[in-house]
């Protein structure tokens, strides 16, 4: 296998629900980010062998191989093939893993990978696909009807003995770190400014505006979170998780350019990081969201590394309990985990999030002169992702 390097990584700002990107069409948002990726890399788009993109709700404007639609909408070379990947929340990270495999295996020498989701227009339930999908078999029949991602998060909190205070303390930390990162301008270089429709209070388009800053973070205190409640019929006392300790509904897109190391050198491209390894694993579909635990263990073991070797870690904050249970099992130093905030503060545009996390991790490695970064996510249906990169 050849050595694979990342030569460029970009993302849109992550827009909040009904925010600045909520009237931007998904193919247009993805096309803006893909166009910026190629422009920043300074290459002829015809050199890209394939494009892989993640998208979860592949209906309406996000149907019909949105990756190909977005590539063409960006005015990029029509000879480049594209495919759209559905791996639940891990879709764009799996798109990255497949692009990595294409380059490492010598199928192509350059590949683009990313993803998109505009949840304001295409809600998570749009595709109406059950959480367990084909796993509705006698093996899972009894638990099938009550297995949702929210229920899984609650089960994880119970299994690892996490209190509501624990979850809310983590949420406040995520919000503070994200606000500090934005104030310090840490995301400015990685975000592609995009033009989006501006609308008035009646939903009438009045013009356009530039969206270049993540919209999710908001002032948060432990006292303020105490009044939030989620009432469930089978839980008179409410749930442990609330909107404040769960990832936000969001809009966004991401894209990365991978290359064979020798080809990158021939083209004069700067190799920013080496892809060490990337994987997608399966785990218990009833607990569902514990995938980062075995994914982290497996990717570190097969590369003979430990968490002590990792300088930057991005784990998706689907729910606070997911991260805290993973931290409990791995005994990680939380001082290097989601140092610029996570999805609780910044949002989780499903099909784009893996690429967003990879872009954040790469830029944080460069900012801090770190060596290794790990990106991991829990995935609906009981899976987990893991990617290791090394700064060059």
C-alpha positions in Angstrom: 0.0 0.0 0.0 1.2 3.5 -0.8 1.5 6.3 1.7 -1.6 8.5 1.7 -1.4 12.2 2.7 -4.0 14.9 3.3 -3.1 18.0 1.2 -6.2 20.1 2.0 -9.2 20.2 4.3 -12.0 22.7 4.4 -15.5 23.0 5.8 -18.4 25.4 5.9 -19.4 27.0 9.1 -21.9 24.8 11.0 -25.3 26.6 10.9 -27.8 26.2 13.6 -31.4 25.0 13.0 -33.3 27.8 11.2 -30.0 29.7 11.1 -27.9 31.3 8.4 -27.6 28.1 6.2 -31.2 26.9 6.7 -32.3 28.2 3.3 -29.2 27.1 1.4 -29.8 24.1 -0.8 -27.7 21.0 0.1 -26.1 20.5 -3.3 -25.2 24.2 -3.5 -23.6 24.1 0.0 -21.6 21.0 -0.8 -20.5 22.5 -4.2 -19.2 25.6 -2.6 -17.0 23.6 -0.2 -15.8 21.2 -3.0 -14.9 24.2 -5.2 -13.0 25.8 -2.4 -11.1 22.6 -1.7 -9.9 22.4 -5.3 -9.1 26.1 -5.5 -7.1 26.1 -2.3 -5.2 23.0 -3.4 -4.4 24.8 -6.7 -4.9 21.8 -8.9 -6.9 20.9 -12.1 -10.0 19.1 -10.9 -9.6 16.6 -13.7 -6.6 15.2 -11.7 -9.0 13.9 -9.0 -9.6 10.2 -9.5 -12.8 9.9 -7.5 -15.0 11.8 -5.1 -16.8 10.2 -2.1 -19.3 12.1 0.0 -21.4 11.3 3.0 -25.1 12.1 3.4 -27.6 10.5 5.8 -31.0 11.6 4.6 -30.8 10.9 0.9 -34.2 12.2 0.0 -35.5 15.3 -1.8 -32.7 17.7 -2.6 -30.2 15.3 -1.0 -31.1 12.3 -3.2 -29.8 11.2 -6.6 -26.1 10.9 -5.6 -25.7 14.4 -4.2 -21.9 14.1 -4.3 -22.0 13.9 -8.1 -24.6 16.7 -8.3 -22.5 19.0 -6.1 -19.3 18.3 -8.0 -20.9 19.2 -11.3 -22.7 22.2 -9.7 -19.2 23.5 -8.6 -18.2 23.5 -12.3 -15.6 20.9 -11.7 -14.4 18.4 -14.3 -17.2 16.1 -15.5 -14.9 13.1 -16.1 -14.5 12.6 -12.3 -16.7 9.9 -10.8 -18.5 10.4 -7.5 -20.4 8.3 -5.1 -22.5 9.0 -2.0 -22.1 7.0 1.2 -24.7 6.3 3.9 -23.2 5.1 7.2 -25.4 7.0 9.5 -23.6 9.7 11.5 -20.2 8.2 10.3 -21.0 8.9 6.7 -18.4 11.4 5.8 -15.7 9.7 7.9 -16.5 6.5 6.0 -16.4 8.4 2.8 -12.9 9.5 3.9 -12.0 5.9 4.8 -13.1 4.7 1.3 -11.1 7.5 -0.4 -8.1 6.6 1.7 -8.4 3.0 0.5 -8.7 4.0 -3.1 -5.5 6.0 -2.9 -3.6 3.5 -0.8 -4.6 0.6 -3.1 -3.4 2.5 -6.2 -6.8 2.7 -7.8 -6.5 6.5 -8.0 -3.7 8.8 -6.9 -5.9 11.7 -5.8 -9.3 11.5 -4.2 -11.7 14.0 -2.6 -13.9 13.0 0.4 -16.5 14.9 2.5 -20.1 15.2 3.1 -23.2 17.4 3.6 -26.4 17.7 5.5 -28.9 20.5 5.7 -31.1 19.3 8.5 -33.1 22.5 8.6 -34.6 21.4 5.2 -34.1 17.7 5.3 -34.8 16.5 8.8 -33.3 13.4 10.3 -36.5 11.5 10.0 -37.1 12.3 6.3 -35.8 8.9 5.0 -38.0 7.1 7.6 -35.4 4.3 8.0 -35.6 2.5 11.3 -32.6 2.8 13.6 -31.8 -0.9 13.4 -32.8 -1.3 9.7 -32.2 -4.9 8.7 -31.3 -5.9 12.2 -35.0 -6.4 13.0 -34.6 -10.1 13.3 -35.5 -12.5 16.1 -32.1 -11.7 17.7 -33.2 -8.1 18.3 -37.1 -8.3 18.0 -37.7 -7.7 21.7 -35.6 -4.5 22.0 -36.2 -3.2 18.5 -39.2 -0.9 19.1 -37.5 0.9 22.0 -34.0 1.2 20.5 -33.4 4.8 19.5 -30.3 6.8 19.8 -31.8 8.8 22.6 -32.7 5.6 24.5 -29.2 4.3 23.9 -27.6 7.4 25.3 -29.8 7.0 28.4 -28.8 3.4 28.7 -25.1 4.4 28.5 -25.5 6.9 31.2 -27.1 4.3 33.5 -24.5 1.6 32.7 -21.6 3.9 33.5 -23.3 5.6 36.5 -23.4 9.0 35.0 -25.5 11.7 36.7 -27.3 14.6 35.1 -24.8 16.8 36.8 -22.0 14.9 35.1 -23.6 15.4 31.7 -24.3 19.1 32.2 -20.8 19.8 33.5 -19.5 18.4 30.2 -21.9 20.4 28.2 -20.9 23.6 29.8 -17.2 22.8 29.1 -18.0 22.1 25.4 -19.8 25.4 25.1 -17.0 27.4 26.8 -14.3 25.8 24.7 -16.2 26.4 21.4 -16.8 30.1 22.3 -13.1 30.5 23.2 -12.0 28.9 19.9 -14.3 31.2 17.9 -13.2 34.3 19.8 -9.5 33.3 19.2 -10.2 32.8 15.4 -9.0 29.2 15.5 -11.6 28.1 12.9 -11.2 31.1 10.5 -8.8 29.5 8.0 -10.6 26.2 7.8 -14.0 27.6 7.1 -15.1 28.4 3.6 -17.3 31.6 3.6 -20.5 30.8 1.7 -23.3 33.0 0.3 -26.7 32.0 1.6 -30.2 33.4 1.2 -31.2 36.0 3.7 -34.9 35.8 4.7 -37.2 37.9 6.7 -39.6 36.8 9.5 -42.1 35.7 6.9 -39.7 33.4 5.1 -39.3 35.8 2.1 -35.9 35.9 0.6 -34.6 39.5 0.8 -31.1 39.0 -0.5 -27.9 37.1 0.4 -25.5 37.1 3.3 -22.1 35.6 4.0 -22.0 32.8 6.6 -18.5 32.2 7.9 -18.8 31.6 11.6 -20.2 28.6 13.5 -23.6 29.5 14.9 -24.2 26.8 17.5 -22.4 28.1 20.7 -24.4 30.0 23.2 -23.8 31.3 26.7 -24.4 28.4 29.1 -24.3 28.0 32.8 -25.0 25.0 35.1 -27.8 27.0 36.7 -29.4 27.7 33.3 -29.4 24.0 32.4 -31.0 22.9 35.6 -34.4 24.0 34.5 -34.4 22.0 31.3 -36.5 18.9 31.2 -37.4 16.0 28.9 -40.7 14.4 29.8 -41.2 10.8 28.7 -44.3 8.7 29.3 -42.3 5.9 30.9 -40.1 8.3 32.9 -42.2 10.5 35.2 -39.0 12.1 36.6 -37.8 13.0 33.1 -34.6 11.8 31.2 -31.0 12.5 32.2 -30.3 14.0 28.7 -31.8 17.2 27.6 -31.3 19.4 24.5 -28.3 20.9 26.3 -26.5 17.6 26.6 -27.3 16.4 23.1 -25.8 17.3 19.8 -27.6 20.1 17.9 -29.6 19.8 14.7 -27.4 21.6 12.2 -26.5 22.4 8.6 -23.0 22.1 7.1 -20.6 20.5 4.6 -16.9 19.4 4.6 -14.3 18.2 2.2 -10.7 16.9 2.2 -8.2 16.1 -0.6 -6.1 13.0 -0.3 -3.2 12.0 -2.5 -0.5 9.4 -2.9 2.5 10.9 -1.3 4.8 10.6 -4.4 2.1 12.0 -6.6 1.6 14.9 -4.3 5.3 15.7 -4.4 5.3 15.5 -8.2 2.4 18.0 -8.3 4.1 20.3 -5.8 1.3 19.8 -3.3 2.1 20.3 0.4 1.4 17.2 2.4 -0.1 18.4 5.6 -0.6 15.0 7.3 -0.2 11.3 6.7 -3.2 9.0 7.0 -2.0 6.3 9.4 -5.2 4.3 9.4 -9.0 4.6 9.1 -11.8 2.1 10.0 -15.5 1.4 10.6 -16.4 -1.3 13.1 -19.7 -2.7 14.3 -20.8 -3.2 17.9 -23.9 -3.8 20.0 -26.9 -2.3 18.1 -29.0 -2.0 21.3 -26.5 0.0 23.3 -25.8 1.5 19.8 -23.6 4.4 20.7 -20.6 2.7 22.4 -18.8 2.3 19.1 -16.0 4.7 19.9 -14.7 2.4 22.7 -13.9 -0.6 20.5 -13.0 1.6 17.5 -10.4 3.4 19.6 -9.0 0.2 21.1 -8.7 -1.5 17.7 -7.1 1.4 15.7 -4.5 2.0 18.5 -3.7 -1.7 18.9 -3.2 -2.4 15.2 -0.9 0.6 14.9 1.0 -0.1 18.1 0.0 3.2 19.7 -1.6 4.3 23.0 -3.7 7.3 23.9 -0.5 8.7 25.5 0.9 9.0 21.9 -2.1 11.0 20.7 -1.9 14.8 20.9 -5.4 15.8 19.6 -8.6 13.9 19.9 -12.0 14.7 18.3 -14.9 12.5 19.4 -18.3 13.4 18.3 -20.5 14.7 21.1 -23.7 13.0 19.9 -24.7 12.9 23.6 -22.7 13.8 26.6 -22.9 10.2 28.0 -21.2 8.8 24.8 -18.0 10.8 25.4 -18.0 10.3 29.2 -18.4 6.6 28.9 -15.7 6.4 26.3 -13.4 8.5 28.6 -14.2 6.2 31.5 -13.2 3.1 29.6 -10.1 4.5 27.9 -8.8 6.6 30.9 -7.9 9.3 28.4 -6.6 12.7 29.4 -9.6 14.9 28.8 -7.3 17.9 28.4 -6.7 16.9 24.8 -10.2 15.9 23.9 -12.4 18.3 21.9 -10.3 21.2 23.0 -12.2 23.6 20.7 -15.7 22.3 21.7 -17.8 19.6 20.1 -21.2 18.9 18.7 -23.0 19.8 21.8 -21.9 23.4 21.2 -21.0 23.5 17.5 -23.6 21.2 16.1 -23.8 17.9 14.2 -24.8 18.1 10.5 -25.0 14.3 10.2 -23.4 13.6 6.8 -20.8 16.2 7.1 -19.6 15.8 10.7 -16.8 13.3 10.2 -15.1 15.6 7.7 -15.7 18.5 10.0 -13.9 16.7 12.9 -11.0 15.6 10.6 -10.6 19.2 9.4 -10.7 20.5 13.0 -8.2 17.8 14.1 -5.7 18.6 11.3 -5.8 22.3 12.0 -5.4 21.8 15.8 -2.4 19.5 15.2 -0.8 22.3 13.1 -1.7 25.0 15.7 -0.1 23.1 18.6 2.7 21.3 16.7 1.3 17.9 17.7 2.1 14.7 16.0 -0.9 12.4 16.1 -4.6 13.0 16.0 -7.5 10.6 16.5 -11.1 11.1 15.3 -13.8 8.8 16.4 -17.6 8.8 16.3 -20.5 6.7 17.5 -22.8 5.6 14.7 -26.5 4.8 14.7 -27.4 1.1 14.4 -24.4 0.1 16.5 -21.1 1.1 14.8 -18.0 3.2 15.4 -15.4 5.0 13.4 -11.7 5.7 13.9 -9.1 7.6 11.9 -5.5 8.3 12.9 -3.5 11.0 11.1 0.1 12.2 11.6 1.2 15.8 11.0 4.0 16.2 8.5 
